[in-house]
Amino acid sequence: MPKLKEIITAIESVAPPSLAEGWDNCGLQFGHPDAVVRRVMVALDPTAEAVKEASDFGAGLLITHHPFFFGTVRRLNLDFGQGLALSQAVRAGVAVYSAHTSFDRANPGVSDSLADVLGLVDRRPIEQAPGRMAGFGLGRIGELPEEMTVGDAAQVMKDDLGCASVRLVGDIDRVVKRVAVCGGSGGSLMDEVIEAGAGLYITGDVKYHEALKALEAGICVLDVGHYHSERHALPLFARLLIDRLGEVGLDIDVTVSDLKAEPWTDI
């Protein structure tokens, strides 16, 4: 019978913990390594709704991108939020594992999912992971197979990611060839994107001064939102995990959460 610790080994071959940022909290959030697990669900956040969905599916493990906690936990109210999610996971016997920046920096990883939408070739990380072979790191930058306008790129991303809208910095009619992408909050990589000569940067959670820097540098930015830029990578993670499990002879039912948990509403 498959054990949780065996599945964790497969997870960590897809998203090695050594790739994670020092401030991050990747790894097993809750659970017993010797627990038997026959079904796995992959979700973006460890919310009470995600735990319930996993439990209803019969999953013994919920793999999330974002962890339960980032910093010191001083108190937990089990009636709502993270406390409720954790208490539900304990009662339902659903273990929780987080692959956050470990999957952001993996190869393939979160940003490859975005790069695939536009078919970027000759891609490389925007920021290479220190001490790792080429290809591991944050974000991706590459070339479009053919030039396209920023407006056309925006429409492709909206259609594929399911965004109702995106935010634009720069000229919608600009024709671009070199494009950078980063799932999640990629504004901190703006200097590297500018230096690499990208004509367009696609990411989420871009702040005002980061947008202003891009405008002054003459590059376009599409902010597709944190949620959409990362949720798109969940099927990729599930496929990679299924492949790794199969390589070691583990027949585990892996599925992606159906939850639509974007906290923002376009009005």
TIKE-184896 format. One line per field, with one value per atom (N, C-alpha, C): residue in one letter; atom name; x, y, z. Coordinates in steps of 0.05 Angstrom, whole numbers, plus 5000, padded with zeros to 4 digits. Layout:
TIKE-184896
type <- A, ...
atom <- CA, ...
c1 <- X, ...
c2 <- Y, ...
c3 <- Z, ...
***
This chain:
TIKE-184896
type <- M, M, M, P, P, P, K, K, K, L, L, L, K, K, K, E, E, E, I, I, I, I, I, I, T, T, T, A, A, A, I, I, I, E, E, E, S, S, S, V, V, V, A, A, A, P, P, P, P, P, P, S, S, S, L, L, L, A, A, A, E, E, E, G, G, G, W, W, W, D, D, D, N, N, N, C, C, C, G, G, G, L, L, L, Q, Q, Q, F, F, F, G, G, G, H, H, H, P, P, P, D, D, D, A, A, A, V, V, V, V, V, V, R, R, R, R, R, R, V, V, V, M, M, M, V, V, V, A, A, A, L, L, L, D, D, D, P, P, P, T, T, T, A, A, A, E, E, E, A, A, A, V, V, V, K, K, K, E, E, E, A, A, A, S, S, S, D, D, D, F, F, F, G, G, G, A, A, A, G, G, G, L, L, L, L, L, L, I, I, I, T, T, T, H, H, H, H, H, H, P, P, P, F, F, F, F, F, F, F, F, F, G, G, G, T, T, T, V, V, V, R, R, R, R, R, R, L, L, L, N, N, N, L, L, L, D, D, D, F, F, F, G, G, G, Q, Q, Q, G, G, G, L, L, L, A, A, A, L, L, L, S, S, S, Q, Q, Q, A, A, A, V, V, V, R, R, R, A, A, A, G, G, G, V, V, V, A, A, A, V, V, V, Y, Y, Y, S, S, S, A, A, A, H, H, H, T, T, T, S, S, S, F, F, F, D, D, D, R, R, R, A, A, A, N, N, N, P, P, P, G, G, G, V, V, V, S, S, S, D, D, D, S, S, S, L, L, L, A, A, A, D, D, D, V, V, V, L, L, L, G, G, G, L, L, L, V, V, V, D, D, D, R, R, R, R, R, R, P, P, P, I, I, I, E, E, E, Q, Q, Q, A, A, A, P, P, P, G, G, G, R, R, R, M, M, M, A, A, A, G, G, G, F, F, F, G, G, G, L, L, L, G, G, G, R, R, R, I, I, I, G, G, G, E, E, E, L, L, L, P, P, P, E, E, E, E, E, E, M, M, M, T, T, T, V, V, V, G, G, G, D, D, D, A, A, A, A, A, A, Q, Q, Q, V, V, V, M, M, M, K, K, K, D, D, D, D, D, D, L, L, L, G, G, G, C, C, C, A, A, A, S, S, S, V, V, V, R, R, R, L, L, L, V, V, V, G, G, G, D, D, D, I, I, I, D, D, D, R, R, R, V, V, V, V, V, V, K, K, K, R, R, R, V, V, V, A, A, A, V, V, V, C, C, C, G, G, G, G, G, G, S, S, S, G, G, G, G, G, G, S, S, S, L, L, L, M, M, M, D, D, D, E, E, E, V, V, V, I, I, I, E, E, E, A, A, A, G, G, G, A, A, A, G, G, G, L, L, L, Y, Y, Y, I, I, I, T, T, T, G, G, G, D, D, D, V, V, V, K, K, K, Y, Y, Y, H, H, H, E, E, E, A, A, A, L, L, L, K, K, K, A, A, A, L, L, L, E, E, E, A, A, A, G, G, G, I, I, I, C, C, C, V, V, V, L, L, L, D, D, D, V, V, V, G, G, G, H, H, H, Y, Y, Y, H, H, H, S, S, S, E, E, E, R, R, R, H, H, H, A, A, A, L, L, L, P, P, P, L, L, L, F, F, F, A, A, A, R, R, R, L, L, L, L, L, L, I, I, I, D, D, D, R, R, R, L, L, L, G, G, G, E, E, E, V, V, V, G, G, G, L, L, L, D, D, D, I, I, I, D, D, D, V, V, V, T, T, T, V, V, V, S, S, S, D, D, D, L, L, L, K, K, K, A, A, A, E, E, E, P, P, P, W, W, W, T, T, T, D, D, D, I, I, I
atom <- N, CA, C, N, CA, C, N, CA, C, N, CA, C, N, CA, C, N, CA, C, N, CA, C, N, CA, C, N, CA, C, N, CA, C, N, CA, C, N, CA, C, N, CA, C, N, CA, C, N, CA, C, N, CA, C, N, CA, C, N, CA, C, N, CA, C, N, CA, C, N, CA, C, N, CA, C, N, CA, C, N, CA, C, N, CA, C, N, CA, C, N, CA, C, N, CA, C, N, CA, C, N, CA, C, N, CA, C, N, CA, C, N, CA, C, N, CA, C, N, CA, C, N, CA, C, N, CA, C, N, CA, C, N, CA, C, N, CA, C, N, CA, C, N, CA, C, N, CA, C, N, CA, C, N, CA, C, N, CA, C, N, CA, C, N, CA, C, N, CA, C, N, CA, C, N, CA, C, N, CA, C, N, CA, C, N, CA, C, N, CA, C, N, CA, C, N, CA, C, N, CA, C, N, CA, C, N, CA, C, N, CA, C, N, CA, C, N, CA, C, N, CA, C, N, CA, C, N, CA, C, N, CA, C, N, CA, C, N, CA, C, N, CA, C, N, CA, C, N, CA, C, N, CA, C, N, CA, C, N, CA, C, N, CA, C, N, CA, C, N, CA, C, N, CA, C, N, CA, C, N, CA, C, N, CA, C, N, CA, C, N, CA, C, N, CA, C, N, CA, C, N, CA, C, N, CA, C, N, CA, C, N, CA, C, N, CA, C, N, CA, C, N, CA, C, N, CA, C, N, CA, C, N, CA, C, N, CA, C, N, CA, C, N, CA, C, N, CA, C, N, CA, C, N, CA, C, N, CA, C, N, CA, C, N, CA, C, N, CA, C, N, CA, C, N, CA, C, N, CA, C, N, CA, C, N, CA, C, N, CA, C, N, CA, C, N, CA, C, N, CA, C, N, CA, C, N, CA, C, N, CA, C, N, CA, C, N, CA, C, N, CA, C, N, CA, C, N, CA, C, N, CA, C, N, CA, C, N, CA, C, N, CA, C, N, CA, C, N, CA, C, N, CA, C, N, CA, C, N, CA, C, N, CA, C, N, CA, C, N, CA, C, N, CA, C, N, CA, C, N, CA, C, N, CA, C, N, CA, C, N, CA, C, N, CA, C, N, CA, C, N, CA, C, N, CA, C, N, CA, C, N, CA, C, N, CA, C, N, CA, C, N, CA, C, N, CA, C, N, CA, C, N, CA, C, N, CA, C, N, CA, C, N, CA, C, N, CA, C, N, CA, C, N, CA, C, N, CA, C, N, CA, C, N, CA, C, N, CA, C, N, CA, C, N, CA, C, N, CA, C, N, CA, C, N, CA, C, N, CA, C, N, CA, C, N, CA, C, N, CA, C, N, CA, C, N, CA, C, N, CA, C, N, CA, C, N, CA, C, N, CA, C, N, CA, C, N, CA, C, N, CA, C, N, CA, C, N, CA, C, N, CA, C, N, CA, C, N, CA, C, N, CA, C, N, CA, C, N, CA, C, N, CA, C, N, CA, C, N, CA, C, N, CA, C, N, CA, C, N, CA, C, N, CA, C, N, CA, C, N, CA, C, N, CA, C, N, CA, C, N, CA, C, N, CA, C, N, CA, C, N, CA, C, N, CA, C, N, CA, C, N, CA, C, N, CA, C, N, CA, C, N, CA, C, N, CA, C, N, CA, C, N, CA, C, N, CA, C, N, CA, C, N, CA, C, N, CA, C, N, CA, C, N, CA, C, N, CA, C, N, CA, C, N, CA, C, N, CA, C, N, CA, C, N, CA, C, N, CA, C, N, CA, C, N, CA, C, N, CA, C, N, CA, C, N, CA, C, N, CA, C, N, CA, C, N, CA, C, N, CA, C, N, CA, C, N, CA, C, N, CA, C, N, CA, C, N, CA, C, N, CA, C, N, CA, C, N, CA, C, N, CA, C, N, CA, C, N, CA, C, N, CA, C, N, CA, C, N, CA, C, N, CA, C, N, CA, C, N, CA, C, N, CA, C, N, CA, C, N, CA, C, N, CA, C, N, CA, C, N, CA, C, N, CA, C, N, CA, C, N, CA, C, N, CA, C, N, CA, C, N, CA, C, N, CA, C, N, CA, C, N, CA, C
c1 <- 5017, 5000, 5018, 5011, 5028, 5028, 5051, 5054, 5059, 5050, 5054, 5084, 5102, 5130, 5140, 5128, 5136, 5126, 5103, 5092, 5108, 5117, 5133, 5159, 5171, 5196, 5191, 5168, 5162, 5157, 5143, 5138, 5165, 5183, 5208, 5228, 5221, 5236, 5226, 5201, 5189, 5197, 5195, 5200, 5219, 5245, 5264, 5263, 5261, 5260, 5285, 5308, 5332, 5330, 5310, 5306, 5290, 5277, 5259, 5275, 5261, 5272, 5275, 5294, 5299, 5276, 5259, 5237, 5212, 5213, 5189, 5185, 5162, 5154, 5144, 5162, 5154, 5157, 5144, 5146, 5120, 5121, 5098, 5088, 5063, 5052, 5038, 5026, 5012, 5009, 5012, 5008, 5029, 5023, 5041, 5054, 5081, 5095, 5087, 5078, 5071, 5042, 5027, 4998, 4995, 4975, 4969, 4953, 4962, 4950, 4944, 4919, 4912, 4903, 4895, 4886, 4899, 4905, 4918, 4903, 4900, 4889, 4909, 4911, 4929, 4913, 4919, 4905, 4924, 4914, 4932, 4936, 4914, 4916, 4904, 4915, 4904, 4881, 4859, 4836, 4817, 4798, 4778, 4763, 4757, 4743, 4759, 4785, 4803, 4805, 4807, 4809, 4783, 4760, 4734, 4733, 4741, 4740, 4758, 4782, 4800, 4788, 4776, 4764, 4741, 4724, 4702, 4712, 4735, 4747, 4759, 4763, 4775, 4806, 4816, 4845, 4856, 4879, 4893, 4915, 4919, 4939, 4929, 4931, 4926, 4953, 4961, 4985, 4977, 4988, 4982, 5007, 5003, 5026, 5034, 5015, 5020, 5018, 5037, 5036, 5015, 5011, 4993, 5003, 5028, 5039, 5066, 5071, 5097, 5114, 5102, 5117, 5110, 5118, 5112, 5082, 5071, 5043, 5040, 5027, 5024, 4997, 4977, 4951, 4935, 4916, 4899, 4870, 4852, 4824, 4813, 4802, 4794, 4767, 4755, 4729, 4730, 4754, 4755, 4784, 4787, 4813, 4831, 4856, 4876, 4871, 4861, 4855, 4833, 4812, 4790, 4800, 4816, 4827, 4844, 4861, 4878, 4862, 4843, 4826, 4810, 4801, 4786, 4805, 4829, 4848, 4855, 4858, 4863, 4840, 4816, 4792, 4787, 4793, 4788, 4811, 4834, 4857, 4870, 4868, 4880, 4907, 4929, 4955, 4957, 4974, 4978, 5008, 5015, 5043, 5044, 5063, 5066, 5091, 5087, 5110, 5108, 5119, 5116, 5139, 5159, 5181, 5199, 5195, 5210, 5200, 5174, 5163, 5166, 5167, 5172, 5199, 5219, 5247, 5253, 5234, 5239, 5240, 5250, 5252, 5242, 5217, 5199, 5185, 5176, 5163, 5140, 5131, 5108, 5109, 5132, 5133, 5135, 5143, 5142, 5114, 5095, 5067, 5058, 5066, 5060, 5074, 5100, 5116, 5104, 5093, 5081, 5056, 5042, 5018, 5026, 5048, 5057, 5077, 5084, 5103, 5131, 5140, 5167, 5188, 5208, 5230, 5256, 5277, 5303, 5299, 5283, 5277, 5298, 5300, 5318, 5306, 5316, 5305, 5312, 5294, 5300, 5322, 5319, 5339, 5348, 5372, 5382, 5385, 5376, 5378, 5408, 5418, 5446, 5454, 5476, 5486, 5472, 5454, 5440, 5447, 5443, 5449, 5430, 5438, 5422, 5393, 5375, 5346, 5330, 5344, 5330, 5331, 5308, 5307, 5280, 5278, 5252, 5247, 5222, 5213, 5225, 5216, 5227, 5227, 5247, 5249, 5256, 5243, 5248, 5238, 5237, 5229, 5203, 5185, 5161, 5168, 5154, 5159, 5157, 5138, 5134, 5127, 5134, 5127, 5097, 5088, 5060, 5056, 5033, 5028, 5022, 5026, 5020, 4991, 4974, 4945, 4938, 4951, 4945, 4955, 4979, 4989, 4971, 4960, 4941, 4916, 4906, 4882, 4888, 4911, 4918, 4920, 4932, 4935, 4907, 4891, 4864, 4848, 4849, 4834, 4844, 4870, 4882, 4880, 4885, 4884, 4856, 4838, 4811, 4807, 4824, 4822, 4800, 4784, 4764, 4777, 4800, 4814, 4843, 4860, 4888, 4895, 4916, 4925, 4949, 4950, 4971, 4988, 5014, 5032, 5044, 5042, 5054, 5035, 5045, 5030, 5018, 4992, 4978, 4984, 4992, 4998, 5028, 5044, 5072, 5076, 5094, 5101, 5126, 5124, 5145, 5154, 5178, 5190, 5200, 5215, 5226, 5206, 5198, 5178, 5189, 5183, 5189, 5163, 5163, 5140, 5148, 5131, 5137, 5110, 5105, 5081, 5082, 5058, 5057, 5064, 5080, 5088, 5115, 5116, 5142, 5154, 5142, 5152, 5180, 5189, 5216, 5238, 5230, 5249, 5249, 5236, 5234, 5261, 5280, 5307, 5320, 5317, 5329, 5315, 5289, 5273, 5282, 5284, 5293, 5321, 5339, 5367, 5368, 5350, 5350, 5339, 5327, 5317, 5290, 5274, 5247, 5230, 5213, 5194, 5168, 5163, 5138, 5144, 5132, 5135, 5107, 5102, 5076, 5079, 5064, 5067, 5042, 5044, 5021, 5031, 5012, 5017, 5038, 5038, 5057, 5049, 5068, 5063, 5067, 5057, 5057, 5085, 5105, 5131, 5146, 5138, 5149, 5138, 5112, 5099, 5112, 5116, 5128, 5156, 5171, 5199, 5197, 5178, 5175, 5168, 5150, 5142, 5165, 5181, 5204, 5225, 5227, 5247, 5237, 5212, 5201, 5193, 5187, 5177, 5147, 5133, 5105, 5102, 5082, 5076, 5047, 5041, 5014, 5012, 4996, 4991, 4966, 4970, 4947, 4937, 4949, 4940, 4955, 4958, 4972, 4958, 4932, 4917, 4919, 4912, 4911, 4939, 4960, 4986, 4997, 4987, 4997, 4978, 4952, 4934, 4938, 4946, 4950, 4971, 4989, 5011, 5003, 4979, 4972, 4969, 4957, 4956, 4984, 5003, 5030, 5042, 5039, 5049, 5037, 5011, 4998, 5009, 5013, 5024, 5052, 5069, 5096, 5096, 5078, 5077, 5068, 5047, 5037, 5060, 5076, 5098, 5119, 5126, 5146, 5135, 5110, 5098, 5098, 5092, 5092, 5119, 5140, 5167, 5175, 5163, 5170, 5147, 5129, 5108, 5086, 5081, 5059, 5035, 5013, 4989, 4971, 4974, 4959, 4941, 4916, 4897, 4903, 4912, 4919, 4901, 4888, 4870, 4875, 4866, 4869, 4843, 4844, 4821, 4804, 4778, 4760, 4753, 4764, 4757, 4766, 4748, 4755, 4757, 4781, 4785, 4798, 4795, 4805, 4791, 4806, 4793, 4783, 4793, 4785, 4761, 4743, 4721, 4722, 4720, 4720, 4692, 4690, 4664, 4663
c2 <- 4976, 5000, 5025, 5044, 5068, 5085, 5093, 5110, 5139, 5157, 5186, 5192, 5180, 5186, 5179, 5158, 5151, 5172, 5183, 5203, 5229, 5235, 5259, 5257, 5233, 5229, 5236, 5228, 5235, 5265, 5277, 5306, 5321, 5312, 5327, 5322, 5302, 5299, 5319, 5327, 5347, 5375, 5380, 5406, 5403, 5401, 5396, 5418, 5411, 5431, 5449, 5439, 5455, 5479, 5480, 5503, 5525, 5519, 5539, 5563, 5585, 5609, 5605, 5618, 5615, 5623, 5642, 5651, 5633, 5614, 5599, 5576, 5563, 5541, 5517, 5508, 5485, 5459, 5438, 5413, 5403, 5382, 5371, 5391, 5401, 5419, 5405, 5382, 5366, 5338, 5317, 5290, 5271, 5245, 5224, 5211, 5210, 5199, 5170, 5155, 5127, 5122, 5144, 5141, 5130, 5114, 5103, 5124, 5129, 5149, 5136, 5136, 5125, 5146, 5169, 5191, 5217, 5234, 5260, 5282, 5305, 5328, 5351, 5365, 5388, 5414, 5433, 5459, 5482, 5506, 5529, 5537, 5537, 5546, 5525, 5523, 5504, 5516, 5522, 5534, 5512, 5520, 5501, 5488, 5504, 5494, 5473, 5477, 5458, 5432, 5435, 5411, 5395, 5408, 5394, 5380, 5394, 5382, 5357, 5359, 5336, 5313, 5319, 5299, 5285, 5301, 5290, 5272, 5278, 5263, 5237, 5236, 5212, 5214, 5239, 5242, 5240, 5227, 5226, 5247, 5261, 5282, 5305, 5329, 5354, 5368, 5370, 5385, 5413, 5433, 5460, 5475, 5496, 5513, 5530, 5544, 5561, 5545, 5550, 5536, 5547, 5531, 5541, 5567, 5566, 5589, 5597, 5623, 5634, 5642, 5653, 5663, 5648, 5660, 5649, 5649, 5627, 5625, 5628, 5648, 5652, 5642, 5641, 5632, 5623, 5605, 5595, 5594, 5606, 5604, 5583, 5561, 5539, 5543, 5568, 5573, 5585, 5595, 5607, 5607, 5613, 5616, 5591, 5596, 5575, 5555, 5566, 5548, 5528, 5538, 5520, 5500, 5508, 5490, 5468, 5476, 5457, 5437, 5448, 5430, 5410, 5419, 5402, 5380, 5388, 5369, 5347, 5355, 5336, 5317, 5328, 5311, 5292, 5301, 5285, 5266, 5270, 5254, 5260, 5286, 5295, 5308, 5296, 5308, 5332, 5351, 5374, 5378, 5381, 5386, 5410, 5428, 5452, 5451, 5457, 5460, 5488, 5507, 5535, 5545, 5559, 5568, 5545, 5522, 5498, 5491, 5496, 5491, 5516, 5540, 5564, 5562, 5551, 5550, 5524, 5505, 5479, 5481, 5460, 5458, 5431, 5429, 5452, 5460, 5485, 5496, 5515, 5531, 5548, 5565, 5578, 5597, 5584, 5558, 5544, 5540, 5538, 5536, 5561, 5584, 5609, 5611, 5604, 5605, 5587, 5565, 5546, 5558, 5576, 5588, 5603, 5617, 5633, 5617, 5593, 5577, 5588, 5601, 5613, 5592, 5599, 5581, 5594, 5578, 5587, 5600, 5588, 5600, 5594, 5612, 5609, 5624, 5618, 5633, 5662, 5679, 5707, 5710, 5694, 5694, 5665, 5659, 5631, 5624, 5600, 5591, 5586, 5597, 5594, 5565, 5557, 5530, 5508, 5515, 5495, 5496, 5474, 5474, 5493, 5500, 5518, 5508, 5527, 5521, 5523, 5522, 5524, 5552, 5564, 5591, 5604, 5629, 5643, 5654, 5652, 5664, 5650, 5658, 5649, 5672, 5673, 5692, 5677, 5684, 5670, 5686, 5673, 5686, 5674, 5691, 5681, 5668, 5648, 5636, 5657, 5675, 5697, 5722, 5745, 5770, 5773, 5786, 5792, 5817, 5829, 5853, 5846, 5866, 5862, 5856, 5869, 5864, 5836, 5825, 5797, 5778, 5784, 5768, 5768, 5792, 5795, 5777, 5777, 5761, 5731, 5723, 5694, 5687, 5704, 5697, 5697, 5717, 5718, 5693, 5685, 5661, 5636, 5633, 5608, 5607, 5629, 5630, 5634, 5643, 5648, 5674, 5693, 5720, 5736, 5750, 5768, 5793, 5800, 5824, 5822, 5839, 5841, 5870, 5877, 5905, 5908, 5930, 5935, 5960, 5957, 5980, 5981, 6005, 6008, 6008, 6005, 6008, 5981, 5979, 5954, 5946, 5965, 5959, 5953, 5953, 5948, 5919, 5915, 5889, 5879, 5854, 5844, 5816, 5809, 5783, 5769, 5784, 5772, 5778, 5757, 5759, 5745, 5758, 5746, 5740, 5718, 5711, 5702, 5707, 5697, 5693, 5669, 5663, 5676, 5684, 5696, 5726, 5734, 5762, 5766, 5776, 5778, 5806, 5825, 5853, 5857, 5840, 5843, 5836, 5823, 5816, 5836, 5859, 5879, 5888, 5893, 5902, 5881, 5855, 5834, 5831, 5835, 5834, 5856, 5880, 5903, 5898, 5889, 5884, 5863, 5843, 5821, 5830, 5853, 5863, 5853, 5845, 5836, 5860, 5855, 5876, 5875, 5851, 5847, 5829, 5836, 5820, 5813, 5787, 5777, 5765, 5776, 5767, 5775, 5775, 5784, 5802, 5815, 5831, 5853, 5866, 5887, 5912, 5923, 5947, 5972, 5994, 6020, 6028, 6027, 6037, 6017, 5992, 5972, 5977, 5984, 5990, 6016, 6035, 6060, 6056, 6038, 6032, 6019, 6001, 5989, 6009, 6027, 6048, 6065, 6073, 6090, 6076, 6049, 6034, 6026, 6032, 6027, 5998, 5982, 5955, 5954, 5935, 5931, 5910, 5913, 5893, 5885, 5859, 5849, 5837, 5848, 5837, 5820, 5793, 5775, 5766, 5776, 5769, 5745, 5746, 5725, 5698, 5698, 5673, 5659, 5673, 5661, 5653, 5668, 5661, 5636, 5629, 5605, 5582, 5586, 5564, 5549, 5563, 5551, 5529, 5530, 5510, 5485, 5484, 5461, 5435, 5436, 5412, 5402, 5421, 5414, 5398, 5409, 5395, 5367, 5365, 5339, 5319, 5328, 5310, 5301, 5319, 5312, 5292, 5296, 5279, 5251, 5250, 5224, 5208, 5223, 5210, 5199, 5214, 5205, 5182, 5183, 5161, 5135, 5138, 5115, 5103, 5120, 5110, 5091, 5095, 5078, 5058, 5055, 5035, 5041, 5067, 5074, 5083, 5069, 5076, 5092, 5118, 5137, 5154, 5158, 5175, 5204, 5219, 5248, 5265, 5285, 5303, 5332, 5350, 5379, 5390, 5406, 5419, 5434, 5433, 5448, 5475, 5481, 5507, 5530, 5550, 5576, 5596, 5600, 5615, 5642, 5654, 5682, 5701, 5714, 5731, 5757, 5766, 5790, 5786, 5805, 5805, 5830, 5826, 5849, 5861, 5887, 5901, 5924
c3 <- 5000, 5000, 5000, 4983, 4981, 5006, 5015, 5039, 5031, 5049, 5044, 5039, 5053, 5050, 5022, 5010, 4983, 4963, 4967, 4950, 4953, 4978, 4983, 4967, 4966, 4951, 4921, 4911, 4883, 4879, 4898, 4897, 4896, 4914, 4916, 4894, 4877, 4852, 4830, 4833, 4816, 4825, 4851, 4863, 4887, 4882, 4904, 4925, 4950, 4972, 4972, 4962, 4962, 4944, 4927, 4909, 4923, 4945, 4958, 4969, 4969, 4982, 5012, 5024, 5053, 5070, 5061, 5077, 5074, 5055, 5048, 5068, 5065, 5083, 5066, 5048, 5032, 5049, 5039, 5053, 5065, 5081, 5094, 5115, 5112, 5131, 5154, 5147, 5167, 5156, 5173, 5164, 5175, 5174, 5183, 5159, 5159, 5135, 5129, 5149, 5144, 5137, 5135, 5128, 5100, 5096, 5069, 5053, 5029, 5011, 4984, 4976, 4950, 4930, 4940, 4923, 4931, 4912, 4917, 4902, 4915, 4901, 4901, 4879, 4876, 4875, 4892, 4893, 4897, 4893, 4896, 4926, 4941, 4969, 4988, 5013, 5032, 5048, 5034, 5047, 5057, 5074, 5084, 5061, 5040, 5017, 5002, 5000, 4986, 5002, 5029, 5045, 5043, 5043, 5040, 5013, 4992, 4965, 4964, 4977, 4977, 4993, 5016, 5032, 5017, 5004, 4988, 4966, 4955, 4933, 4944, 4970, 4982, 4983, 4980, 4980, 5008, 5010, 5035, 5036, 5013, 5012, 4994, 5004, 4989, 4985, 4960, 4953, 4944, 4958, 4951, 4942, 4926, 4919, 4943, 4954, 4977, 5003, 5022, 5047, 5067, 5088, 5109, 5122, 5129, 5145, 5133, 5132, 5124, 5147, 5168, 5191, 5217, 5239, 5265, 5271, 5280, 5287, 5318, 5327, 5356, 5366, 5349, 5358, 5333, 5338, 5316, 5326, 5311, 5316, 5297, 5308, 5291, 5278, 5282, 5270, 5242, 5234, 5207, 5197, 5171, 5159, 5161, 5165, 5166, 5189, 5211, 5234, 5227, 5214, 5206, 5185, 5166, 5146, 5159, 5177, 5190, 5207, 5222, 5239, 5222, 5198, 5180, 5169, 5163, 5152, 5173, 5198, 5219, 5222, 5224, 5228, 5204, 5180, 5156, 5149, 5163, 5157, 5130, 5123, 5098, 5104, 5095, 5098, 5078, 5085, 5068, 5063, 5038, 5030, 5012, 5016, 5000, 4982, 4956, 4938, 4926, 4940, 4932, 4915, 4927, 4911, 4901, 4913, 4903, 4875, 4870, 4843, 4825, 4838, 4822, 4808, 4822, 4812, 4797, 4797, 4785, 4754, 4742, 4713, 4704, 4692, 4688, 4714, 4714, 4737, 4730, 4749, 4746, 4721, 4717, 4695, 4668, 4667, 4642, 4632, 4651, 4643, 4628, 4638, 4624, 4597, 4597, 4573, 4551, 4559, 4540, 4526, 4539, 4527, 4502, 4503, 4479, 4463, 4471, 4455, 4455, 4477, 4478, 4474, 4457, 4451, 4461, 4462, 4473, 4500, 4516, 4542, 4563, 4582, 4605, 4629, 4653, 4676, 4675, 4685, 4689, 4710, 4731, 4753, 4758, 4750, 4753, 4783, 4790, 4818, 4824, 4846, 4852, 4858, 4847, 4852, 4838, 4819, 4804, 4774, 4760, 4732, 4717, 4693, 4676, 4673, 4674, 4670, 4696, 4719, 4745, 4755, 4762, 4772, 4769, 4776, 4776, 4748, 4740, 4714, 4690, 4667, 4642, 4622, 4605, 4584, 4558, 4536, 4511, 4488, 4465, 4440, 4430, 4420, 4407, 4381, 4372, 4346, 4324, 4327, 4308, 4324, 4313, 4326, 4329, 4350, 4354, 4370, 4368, 4383, 4412, 4430, 4458, 4462, 4446, 4448, 4441, 4420, 4413, 4435, 4446, 4468, 4492, 4497, 4520, 4515, 4491, 4485, 4488, 4479, 4481, 4511, 4527, 4556, 4569, 4563, 4575, 4568, 4543, 4535, 4549, 4550, 4561, 4591, 4605, 4634, 4645, 4629, 4638, 4653, 4646, 4659, 4647, 4663, 4653, 4643, 4654, 4646, 4655, 4643, 4651, 4652, 4667, 4668, 4650, 4636, 4616, 4623, 4621, 4621, 4593, 4580, 4554, 4531, 4507, 4482, 4474, 4472, 4465, 4436, 4419, 4391, 4386, 4407, 4403, 4394, 4375, 4365, 4381, 4391, 4408, 4398, 4405, 4399, 4424, 4440, 4465, 4488, 4502, 4523, 4549, 4571, 4597, 4612, 4627, 4643, 4671, 4690, 4717, 4732, 4741, 4756, 4783, 4793, 4820, 4820, 4839, 4842, 4830, 4805, 4792, 4789, 4803, 4801, 4810, 4829, 4840, 4819, 4797, 4776, 4753, 4758, 4736, 4725, 4743, 4733, 4715, 4723, 4707, 4680, 4680, 4655, 4636, 4647, 4631, 4619, 4636, 4628, 4606, 4607, 4588, 4561, 4559, 4534, 4525, 4544, 4537, 4528, 4509, 4500, 4516, 4528, 4542, 4566, 4589, 4614, 4623, 4627, 4636, 4664, 4683, 4711, 4726, 4753, 4770, 4792, 4805, 4829, 4825, 4802, 4796, 4812, 4827, 4843, 4826, 4837, 4823, 4813, 4832, 4824, 4806, 4807, 4788, 4760, 4759, 4734, 4722, 4739, 4730, 4719, 4732, 4723, 4695, 4691, 4664, 4643, 4650, 4631, 4623, 4643, 4638, 4621, 4625, 4610, 4582, 4577, 4550, 4544, 4566, 4561, 4569, 4557, 4564, 4586, 4602, 4623, 4622, 4623, 4627, 4654, 4671, 4698, 4696, 4696, 4693, 4720, 4741, 4768, 4780, 4806, 4820, 4817, 4821, 4820, 4793, 4772, 4746, 4736, 4743, 4734, 4747, 4771, 4784, 4782, 4782, 4781, 4754, 4734, 4708, 4709, 4728, 4730, 4745, 4757, 4773, 4756, 4732, 4716, 4708, 4703, 4697, 4720, 4745, 4768, 4771, 4767, 4769, 4749, 4724, 4703, 4711, 4720, 4727, 4750, 4770, 4793, 4785, 4768, 4758, 4744, 4728, 4714, 4734, 4754, 4774, 4790, 4798, 4813, 4796, 4770, 4752, 4749, 4750, 4747, 4769, 4793, 4816, 4822, 4803, 4806, 4825, 4830, 4848, 4831, 4834, 4820, 4838, 4836, 4853, 4836, 4845, 4831, 4838, 4819, 4823, 4807, 4819, 4805, 4814, 4798, 4803, 4814, 4834, 4846, 4825, 4828, 4811, 4822, 4846, 4859, 4842, 4840, 4827, 4850, 4859, 4884, 4881, 4857, 4853, 4872, 4890, 4910, 4898, 4875, 4862, 4844, 4842, 4824, 4806, 4780, 4762, 4762, 4766, 4767, 4747
***
